[in-house]
Amino acid sequence: MKRIIAIILLLTIALGMTGCNNTPEEEPKPVMADPVNDNYRTFYQVFVGSFSDSNNDGFGDLRGIINRFDYLNDGNMLSETSLGVQGIWLSPIFASPSYHKYDALNYYKLDSRFGTEEDLKELIALCKERNVKLILDLAINHTSIQHTWFQEFKQARESGDTSNPYYDYYTCVSTDEQKNGTTYRQLSNGAGWYECNFSGDMPELNFDNPTVREETLNIAKYYLDLGVDGFRFDAVKYIYYGDTARSVEFWQWYMQELRKIKPDIYCVGECWSGDTEILEYYTAMNCFNFATSQAEGVMASAARGLTIGKYTNYIASMQEAISGKNPDSMLMPFLSNHDMDRIAGSFVTENNMRMAANLCLLSPGSPVIYYGEEIGMRGS
């Protein structure tokens, strides 16, 4: 599963040149990627709670990933016993009341079932030793309803205490101010309606509040200081839901600040939408290309032998469009993730899955594998 096409091409060219000369040449050596500046990597998404359980408590954890790291990358890019992934994306690991952990109640504390900060530091060190980039899933558009910020916000709103610094931490409107297409839940005492597009238990932060912006920036800074290489940002269009321009402006500011800390930071945004909207976020960061994913995506369709031209045309046109928005950005193709049925379940034969994997891994940019896809794991 390693992306060694460039190496193969170099070897082929070198061997061809040797055949044309009468003088012997040294055996060509593989050209290794620059470990600092090369972000064109194959990433492997790990849903931490179900990947590998190291202590038999029924939950996957960071120690389980460490224990199985040789399976992911054993340090030898030409190894035949390792996947050779060059990046790992961890689903949220912060303290949270849910199984999915996308509703943090404390961004500075790891969920106890996943391990400790020392475990995370050990995983970071192992990744650096093997030239594997590690990114954390960071959902900052909303928190858990149990987060201290929300508890303070709720108390301030319901008591009418405008002096409380948390009074404007979350988006809160009157009945008349509610927007169509946006979801709200009512506070008691006529204190207004807080925005909660995913669930009433996941209130949306107010990014018009400069303190909220700084709070979310400090969270990212904290984990960059620990040594992570970047982030996968959840639901990027929900910063100002329904207002793409304002959401994009936020992410441009946010990424500019993060690059001051780590110029080669690796970030990708999730904008589950059509390419027109996705391309706007490319001005700030790389984004997942949803047109490549799921049963009807261009890759699965091509793998079933339906429309290879649709696949090649999409890749070419999207590359050109991305370059027009941001020449430093790249495609981020994938077949499925934690929000979808596993792609293998949509195929009739194993060969279809193999072909889809080839199309994904050999595409330009930085492809992402959802854990289990490498063995054709089927979902619901």
ABEGO torsion letter per residue (X at the ends): XBBAAAAAAAAAAAAAAAAABABBBBBBBBBBBBAAABABBBBBBBBAAAABBAAGAGBBBAAAAAAAAAAABAGBAABAABAGBABBBBBBABBBABAAGABBABAABBBAAAEBAAAAAAAAAAAAAAGBBBBBBBBAABBBAABAAAAAAAAAAAAGBAABAAAAABBBBBAAABBBGBBBBBBBGGAEBBBBAABAABBBBBAABAAAAAAAAAAAAAAAAAGBAEBBBBGAAAABBGBAAAAAAAAAAAAAAAAAABAABBBBBBBBBBAAAAAAAAAABBBBBAAABEAABAAAAAAAGABAAAAAAAAAAAAAAAAAABAABBBBBBABBAABBBAAAABABAAAAAAAAAAAAABBEBBBBBBGAAAGBBBX
